[in-house]
């Protein structure tokens, strides 16, 4: 596991400390890893939602992927 040092604001430090005090995080490192994981999940959800929007709005390609790749590669 890699360790990094990141400057944070006093407000961010208070939020992390509150997570630890409330028991939502085991320690400060866990709180930060948890936040990063949640951001990662949020990004994945947003990508799915964007894909669904594209489908609804007709911004999709249908057909054989190899043929489509050749057609749109040029």
Secondary structure as UniProt FT lines:
FT   HELIX           10..22
FT   HELIX           28..56
FT   TURN            57..58
FT   HELIX           65..73
//
